[in-house]
Amino acid sequence: MLARPLAVAGTWAVFGLSVLSTVTNALARSQPERYIGTPAALALAVTSMIVALG
């Protein structure tokens, strides 16, 4: 069945993009992006990792 491996790969892809987003938001020049975007991206990364591991 292809659905499960595809879902697992998709959740890991979301995790990887969320980590990348966290790093880029943390390095942004915009103060609101650093203070709002970084924690939001980090929360998405953590929750997507929990889903990927689960």
DRENGU-454526 format. One line per field, with one value per atom (N, C-alpha, C): residue in one letter; chain; atom name; x, y, z. Coordinates in nm, 3 decimals. Layout:
! DRENGU-454526
rest c(A:...)
kette c(A:...)
atom c(CA:...)
px c(X:...)
py c(Y:...)
pz c(Z:...)
END
This chain:
! DRENGU-454526
rest c(M:M:M:L:L:L:A:A:A:R:R:R:P:P:P:L:L:L:A:A:A:V:V:V:A:A:A:G:G:G:T:T:T:W:W:W:A:A:A:V:V:V:F:F:F:G:G:G:L:L:L:S:S:S:V:V:V:L:L:L:S:S:S:T:T:T:V:V:V:T:T:T:N:N:N:A:A:A:L:L:L:A:A:A:R:R:R:S:S:S:Q:Q:Q:P:P:P:E:E:E:R:R:R:Y:Y:Y:I:I:I:G:G:G:T:T:T:P:P:P:A:A:A:A:A:A:L:L:L:A:A:A:L:L:L:A:A:A:V:V:V:T:T:T:S:S:S:M:M:M:I:I:I:V:V:V:A:A:A:L:L:L:G:G:G)
kette c(A:A:A:A:A:A:A:A:A:A:A:A:A:A:A:A:A:A:A:A:A:A:A:A:A:A:A:A:A:A:A:A:A:A:A:A:A:A:A:A:A:A:A:A:A:A:A:A:A:A:A:A:A:A:A:A:A:A:A:A:A:A:A:A:A:A:A:A:A:A:A:A:A:A:A:A:A:A:A:A:A:A:A:A:A:A:A:A:A:A:A:A:A:A:A:A:A:A:A:A:A:A:A:A:A:A:A:A:A:A:A:A:A:A:A:A:A:A:A:A:A:A:A:A:A:A:A:A:A:A:A:A:A:A:A:A:A:A:A:A:A:A:A:A:A:A:A:A:A:A:A:A:A:A:A:A:A:A:A:A:A:A)
atom c(N:CA:C:N:CA:C:N:CA:C:N:CA:C:N:CA:C:N:CA:C:N:CA:C:N:CA:C:N:CA:C:N:CA:C:N:CA:C:N:CA:C:N:CA:C:N:CA:C:N:CA:C:N:CA:C:N:CA:C:N:CA:C:N:CA:C:N:CA:C:N:CA:C:N:CA:C:N:CA:C:N:CA:C:N:CA:C:N:CA:C:N:CA:C:N:CA:C:N:CA:C:N:CA:C:N:CA:C:N:CA:C:N:CA:C:N:CA:C:N:CA:C:N:CA:C:N:CA:C:N:CA:C:N:CA:C:N:CA:C:N:CA:C:N:CA:C:N:CA:C:N:CA:C:N:CA:C:N:CA:C:N:CA:C:N:CA:C:N:CA:C:N:CA:C:N:CA:C:N:CA:C:N:CA:C:N:CA:C)
px c(0.084:0.000:0.089:0.063:0.148:0.111:-0.009:-0.057:0.026:0.057:0.132:0.274:0.353:0.488:0.486:0.386:0.375:0.340:0.254:0.218:0.338:0.415:0.534:0.636:0.659:0.752:0.702:0.573:0.516:0.531:0.512:0.526:0.673:0.765:0.907:0.944:0.883:0.908:0.856:0.737:0.684:0.775:0.826:0.919:1.045:1.103:1.225:1.203:1.092:1.062:1.034:0.975:0.948:1.078:1.171:1.302:1.372:1.368:1.428:1.361:1.231:1.157:1.193:1.212:1.251:1.386:1.479:1.613:1.607:1.537:1.531:1.455:1.351:1.280:1.369:1.448:1.537:1.645:1.682:1.786:1.731:1.600:1.537:1.571:1.571:1.596:1.473:1.357:1.231:1.208:1.193:1.173:1.043:0.929:0.807:0.821:0.894:0.914:0.996:1.094:1.174:1.093:1.015:0.945:0.812:0.752:0.625:0.645:0.717:0.735:0.821:0.925:1.016:0.947:0.876:0.807:0.697:0.628:0.523:0.583:0.692:0.757:0.816:0.868:0.923:0.812:0.697:0.584:0.539:0.535:0.499:0.602:0.730:0.835:0.823:0.799:0.789:0.667:0.553:0.432:0.442:0.503:0.516:0.616:0.717:0.809:0.737:0.651:0.574:0.486:0.422:0.338:0.423:0.538:0.624:0.678:0.707:0.758:0.648:0.525:0.415:0.365)
py c(-0.117:0.000:0.124:0.215:0.332:0.449:0.452:0.568:0.593:0.491:0.511:0.563:0.500:0.554:0.697:0.727:0.861:0.962:0.923:1.011:1.033:0.930:0.943:1.036:1.017:1.103:1.248:1.265:1.400:1.470:1.396:1.459:1.495:1.412:1.446:1.566:1.577:1.693:1.821:1.814:1.929:1.966:1.865:1.891:1.962:1.912:1.973:2.117:2.142:2.279:2.370:2.315:2.394:2.431:2.339:2.369:2.478:2.465:2.566:2.702:2.702:2.825:2.885:2.801:2.850:2.921:2.861:2.921:3.053:3.055:3.178:3.288:3.253:3.355:3.409:3.324:3.368:3.463:3.447:3.531:3.652:3.670:3.779:3.914:4.015:4.152:4.211:4.163:4.215:4.166:4.261:4.224:4.146:4.187:4.106:3.964:3.950:3.816:3.729:3.788:3.712:3.675:3.769:3.747:3.672:3.676:3.606:3.484:3.502:3.393:3.279:3.312:3.207:3.111:3.161:3.066:2.987:3.051:2.980:2.867:2.896:2.794:2.684:2.721:2.621:2.530:2.588:2.507:2.410:2.457:2.370:2.259:2.292:2.191:2.083:2.127:2.031:1.942:2.001:1.918:1.826:1.873:1.784:1.672:1.696:1.590:1.487:1.532:1.437:1.349:1.410:1.332:1.235:1.281:1.195:1.076:1.098:0.989:0.894:0.945:0.868:0.763)
pz c(0.000:0.000:0.000:-0.090:-0.111:-0.020:0.032:0.107:0.233:0.309:0.435:0.410:0.322:0.299:0.243:0.162:0.107:0.217:0.309:0.421:0.513:0.538:0.623:0.556:0.429:0.357:0.355:0.342:0.342:0.475:0.584:0.716:0.744:0.699:0.715:0.627:0.510:0.424:0.490:0.550:0.622:0.738:0.808:0.919:0.868:0.761:0.707:0.662:0.597:0.553:0.673:0.776:0.897:0.968:0.972:1.032:0.950:0.819:0.733:0.754:0.766:0.791:0.926:1.026:1.158:1.152:1.082:1.070:0.993:0.883:0.803:0.876:0.950:1.029:1.140:1.201:1.308:1.256:1.131:1.071:0.997:0.997:0.922:0.982:0.899:0.945:1.013:0.974:1.027:1.170:1.261:1.401:1.423:1.363:1.381:1.327:1.218:1.162:1.257:1.321:1.417:1.540:1.592:1.718:1.704:1.586:1.563:1.474:1.366:1.270:1.320:1.395:1.444:1.541:1.643:1.731:1.661:1.567:1.493:1.408:1.340:1.259:1.346:1.462:1.554:1.606:1.639:1.685:1.576:1.452:1.341:1.324:1.339:1.325:1.434:1.556:1.667:1.649:1.616:1.601:1.479:1.371:1.255:1.284:1.367:1.404:1.491:1.581:1.664:1.576:1.478:1.385:1.304:1.256:1.174:1.254:1.380:1.463:1.510:1.514:1.570:1.482)
END
